[in-house]
Amino acid sequence: RGAAMTLLDMLVGAKMGRAIFHWFHGTLDEARRILDQGYFLSVNPRMIDGSDLHGIELVKWLPEDRLLIET
């Protein structure tokens, strides 16, 4: 947790073309930066079970074509 921007900087610096940020729980600004680089975000049922309002808002905001749903 809390390392998304550090990881993003490392991936961009290494010119990594594809990556998935698993169970992403960062801010919308961080999500926007990740998406701007062409990466994906994954979510799981616990993030949208009603007890995590941040997770619900994040999932609503994410573009469907960049969202990976974990089962």
N, C-alpha and C positions, 0 to 999 in steps of 0.2 A: 504494500500500500504506500501511496505517496511517491512512487518512483516513476510515474508515467512520463513526465517531462524529461527526466534523465535518460530513460530508455529511448524515448523519441529522438533525443539529440544523438544518442549512440547509433541508432538505426539510420538516421539521415546522414550522419558522418561516414558511416560504412557503406552508404548507398544501397541499403537493403531494400529490395523492391516490394516485398510482401511481408506483412506481419499482422498478427491478430493480438489485440490487447484483451486478454482473457479476464472475464468478470470485472470489466472496467467500472470503476467507482469514483472517477475523478470529476472535475468540474466541467460545465458545458464549454468553457473556453479551452480547456485541455482537450476535450473531445473534438472540438472544431479544429485545433491544430493537428491532431492525429488524422482526422479525416482529410484535411488539406494536403497531407503527405501521401494519401492514397491507401492508408491502412484501414483495418477493420476493427470493430469492437464487438465483443461477445457479451451476452447477457444470459442469465439463467432464471428459472422460476422464483428462486428466493429473492431476486432483486425486484420482483414485481408482485410479491404476495400481499401487498397492502400495508406492511409494516415499514417499508422503506420508501418514503415519498420521493427521495432523491432519485432512486432507481426508476421509479415509475415515470417521473418527469424526463429523465434521460432517455428512456426507451421511447417515449412519445416524440421526443425531439429528433432522434436519430433517423437518418434516411434509411428506408427499408433495404436498399441495395447495398448498404454497408454494415448491416446488422446481422450477426450470426447468433442464432438461438441455440443454446446448449440444452440438452435433454437430460 
